[in-house]
Amino acid sequence: MTAHPKAKFVHGRGAWLDPVSGREIAPDALFQDLANGRVILLGEQHTVYEIHRWQLHVATVLHFLQPNLAVGFEMFPRRVQPILDAWVAGELNTAQFLDKVEWTTVWGYDADLYLPLFHFCRQQRVRMLALNCHRPLVTRVGKEGWAAIPEDERDGLTPAADATPAYRQHLFEITGGGRAPMGARAADDPAMDRFVRAQQTWDRAFACNIARVLAEPDPPLVVGIIGQGHLQYGHGTPYQLRDLGVADVSVLLPTSAAEHDPRKVAGIADALFRLDEVEPQAPLPPRMQQAVDARGS
């Protein structure tokens, strides 16, 4: 007898959902648990304004429950940490801040997506953390592998834990299967190796820079603002954090879907939040739009 697939999970607007059971989660209980944790990772699609509003709302509630809070950002390489500190200290205006962190060239997405959360951190004196590494390092590791990079050129990172077959499959699927990087035809195709190594360099950078802060005396509760592809299904940054001995990690993801296939969302995160209908998105940075256009041609 053929097993019938589970009924779809119904997800109400403005509700938190357990992606394993399909049941709604009471927000007060969820946030009390989160506030007693060590790391909370908030996934995003970089161009969606509604997701950034959601991140701000989550950070606001967590700060109310746990004043010893720090917010870490994928958007900033570690070398600009002093600039983030100066911003939070009120020493820079918005234009000066964006100029000094080289926003246009280093990240490039519309700054208006992120400025409400940046201003929240400055207004409430919430520490901001630079979680990323020097971009050329990602390219080098992708091409050459970790072993070829001298230790003093690794931007403070340790080598990433090996990618699991499940993570390779996940990366293969989210990059379009047969249109995967370098013409890879399967997840275990060696043509995927360069892309996987690059992705893991980012995963490890975020994990190392979070773990470094957690090793401080009286560490804060760390909220990470990171692209969701680095967080889903326990892969990516959560996996690298576990390798670094940080197991108390919660992943929260937004969704605009009113229904979910239980087989697809099981294990994707600790909780899903249903957004309002997503409004038109911000444009991609020119360098990324050019890459998209080139793939489509």
Buried (B, 14 or more C-beta within 10 A) or exposed (E): EEEEEEEBBEBEEEBBBBBBEBEBBEBEEBBEEBBEBBBBBBBBBBBBBBBBBBBBEBBEBBBEBBEEBBBBBBBBBBBBBEBBBBBBEEEBEEEEBBEBBBBEEBBBBBBEBBBEBBEBBBEBEBBBBBBBBBBEBBEBBBEEEBEEBEEEEBBEBBBBBEBEEEBBBBBBEEBEEEEBBEEBEEBEBEBBBBBBBBBBBBBBBBBBBBBBBBEEEEBBBBBBBBBBBBBBBBBBBBBBBBBBEBEEBBBBBBBBBEEBEBEEBBEBBBBBBBBEEBEEBBEBBEEBEEEEEEEEE
